[in-house]
Amino acid sequence: MSDPAKKRALIYGGITGWIGQMAAELIRNDPSMELIVSKNRMENRSAIEAELDEVKPTHVLLAAGITGRPNIDWCETNKPETIRTNVIGMLNVADLTNQKDIHCTVYATGCIFEYDDKHPLGSGIGFKETDKPNFDSSFYSETKGYMEALLKCYSNVLVLRVRMPISDDLIHRNFVTKIVKYDRVVNIPNSMTVLTEMIPASLAMAKASLSGVYNFTNPGVISHAQVLDLYKKYIDEEYTYTVFTLEEQAKVIVAGRSNNELDTTKLMNALEKLGIKINPIDVAVDKCFQRMKENLTKVGWLPDNLPKEFKRAKKC
């Protein structure tokens, strides 16, 4: 029998979703919360409604969605499937939780902006929560942009704009894992989210019943090259990479890629009130790689047993 004093968290995306699994693990170890992981698909409205009535959660965490495999280019040729989950499914959960007065946290994306004249690259002027999305060069980002406008209509919903998420392992969803495997990378400063710090913060925000939109990244920006240099420092000193331009990148991808800086003033003020400290992105990523080195050493990948997929072929 459940404890009525405990908060009950129902997670969508807690079985196969990367962020959902991380949040679920934290809740399992939180004596003040009870965890239920949904097996239903968000687009099945009747099943979602029945589940909410049966489980009676105090909080819903929405960490499910389609990002495409191996990347968002997939969404360009699978638009109905993308809409079904990222639009219809998400609205189902937001709408039903609103009707039933249940707090809902949505792990969304900040990849709905690109540097522009009012927010120039290198200026330190980040996009705020009140700014309207200006990036729709990928179908994935396009759907996320107009979804955010709709989610703002629900007073029970907390929208967290995650960007280029980083974890202290080499799971395939990790931003580090993705760019390490690329032959060439662009080198543009971006806002990014170090999940080890930010997922616990998201749960604290949910418990506090915060709502509205928040830029959910560590303060500041970090470039692809800075990230890869830290990879070389802590993980593989023999690793090499090549930088190419946005124009060159455009020739090898289907959908455009978002590059931006998000203003985290609103987030930092909220977290300060909750007694939570978040590191600047450069510090957070450095600490993340230190933990990654420890983790990979424990599983036997380091110092000299990294899988071949992470190794560069030596040039003659």
URURMO-V263361 format. One record per backbone hydrogen bond with DSSP energy under -1.0 kcal/mol. CO is the residue of the C=O (numbers start at 1). NH is the residue of the N-H. Records with the same first field share a line. If there is no record, write none. Layout:
CO=NH, NH
This chain:
3=6
7=34
8=58, 59
9=36
10=61
11=38
12=63
17=21
18=22
19=23
20=24
21=25
22=26
23=27
24=28
25=29
27=30
30=33
32=7
34=9
36=11
41=44
43=45
44=48
45=49
46=50
47=51
48=52
49=53
50=54
51=55
52=56
58=103
59=10
60=105
61=12
62=107
71=74
72=75
73=76
74=77
78=82
79=83
80=84
81=85
82=86
83=87, 88
84=89
85=90
87=91
88=92
89=93
90=94
91=95
92=96
93=97
94=98
95=99
96=100
97=102
98=101
103=60
104=158
105=62
106=108, 160
110=112
112=134, 135
120=123
127=263
128=131
137=256
138=142
139=143
140=144
141=145
142=146
143=147
144=148
145=149
146=150
147=151
148=152
150=153
151=154
154=157
156=104
157=212
158=106
159=214
160=108, 162
161=216
162=110
163=193
165=175
166=195
171=174
174=178
175=179
176=180
177=181
185=244
190=222
192=218
193=166
194=197, 198
195=199
198=202
199=203
200=204
201=205
202=206
203=207
204=208
205=210
206=209
212=159
214=161
219=281
222=190
223=227
224=228
225=229
226=230
227=231
228=232
229=233
230=234
231=235, 236
236=239
242=185
245=249
246=250
249=252
259=115
260=191
261=127
264=268
265=269
266=270
267=271
268=272
269=273
271=276
272=275
280=284
281=285
282=286
283=287
284=288
285=289
286=290
287=291
288=292
289=293
290=294
291=295
292=296
293=297
294=298
295=299
296=301, 302
301=305
307=310
308=311
